[in-house]
Amino acid sequence: QAAVSQPASVSANPGETVTISCSGLSSSSYVGWYQQKVPGTAPVTVISANSNRPSGIPSRFSGSKSGTTGTLTISGVQAEDEAVYYCGGYDGSTDITVTRGNGEVR
C-alpha cells in the first residue's frame, strides 16, 4: 500500500457539510476513516470498507471511494466532530490497516 495524502486541515461552521479526501490509494484497496479527538489516544473507526459505518457512529458520517481516492463526508458537522481524521488503505477484509495521512477538522 503506497502512502496516501489528505488535506492538512478543513474549517467549517456547525451545520455545514465537510468532505475530506484521501488520495493515492490502490484502486483495489478498501479505505477506512478514523477519528482521534485527543492526541495520544486510540482513534475511533468512523467508516470501514469504504462506506460501512460501525454501530454507534452518527449517520452524518458517510464514506465512499472512487478509483484511487476515498472521501469522508460529514453532513451537518457539529462542534463535537472537531478532531483529526486519518484515512487508511487496506486490502481484502483484514483488520490490519496502513494509515499514513491525516486531516484535521476545526
GUKOL-63075 format. One record per residue (C-alpha): residue in three letters; x, y, z. Coordinates in steps of 0.1 Angstrom, whole numbers. Example, Ala and Ser with C-alpha at 12.3 -4.5 7.8 and 13.67 -1.06 7.14 Angstrom:
2
> r	east	north	up
> ala	123	-45	78
> ser	137	-11	71
END
This chain:
106
> r	east	north	up
> gln	0	0	0
> ala	15	33	-11
> ala	15	64	11
> val	-18	83	10
> ser	-24	121	12
> gln	-50	143	27
> pro	-56	180	31
> ala	-39	194	62
> ser	-70	209	77
> val	-106	217	69
> ser	-125	245	86
> ala	-163	246	88
> asn	-192	261	107
> pro	-217	240	125
> gly	-244	226	102
> glu	-221	227	71
> thr	-211	197	51
> val	-174	187	53
> thr	-156	165	29
> ile	-121	151	34
> ser	-103	133	6
> cys	-77	106	7
> ser	-58	102	-25
> gly	-31	77	-35
> leu	-50	46	-26
> ser	-47	14	-46
> ser	-77	10	-69
> ser	-83	-24	-55
> ser	-80	-15	-18
> tyr	-105	-5	8
> val	-104	27	27
> gly	-111	33	64
> trp	-115	65	83
> tyr	-105	71	119
> gln	-113	99	143
> gln	-89	110	170
> lys	-102	137	193
> val	-74	136	219
> pro	-38	132	208
> gly	-22	101	222
> thr	-55	82	225
> ala	-66	54	202
> pro	-86	65	171
> val	-122	55	167
> thr	-132	39	134
> val	-160	60	118
> ile	-160	43	84
> ser	-147	9	73
> ala	-145	-8	40
> asn	-151	24	20
> ser	-187	31	33
> asn	-196	9	63
> arg	-205	29	94
> pro	-199	10	126
> ser	-225	8	153
> gly	-227	39	174
> ile	-213	63	147
> pro	-238	90	138
> ser	-254	89	104
> arg	-240	122	94
> phe	-207	103	87
> ser	-205	87	54
> gly	-178	74	31
> ser	-172	65	-5
> lys	-143	55	-28
> ser	-138	61	-65
> gly	-107	48	-82
> thr	-78	57	-61
> thr	-95	84	-39
> gly	-116	79	-8
> thr	-139	105	6
> leu	-152	111	41
> thr	-183	133	43
> ile	-197	148	75
> ser	-232	162	67
> gly	-242	188	92
> val	-210	189	111
> gln	-212	195	148
> ala	-188	210	173
> glu	-181	176	188
> asp	-168	164	154
> glu	-137	186	159
> ala	-108	160	156
> val	-80	147	135
> tyr	-93	123	109
> tyr	-70	96	95
> cys	-75	75	64
> gly	-60	41	59
> gly	-59	18	29
> tyr	-60	-19	32
> asp	-66	-50	10
> gly	-92	-77	15
> ser	-112	-80	47
> thr	-82	-78	70
> asp	-84	-55	100
> ile	-48	-45	96
> thr	-46	-10	82
> val	-19	12	69
> thr	-26	48	80
> arg	-3	75	66
> gly	-24	106	62
> asn	-43	130	85
> gly	-69	156	81
> glu	-80	180	108
> val	-115	194	111
> arg	-117	226	132
END
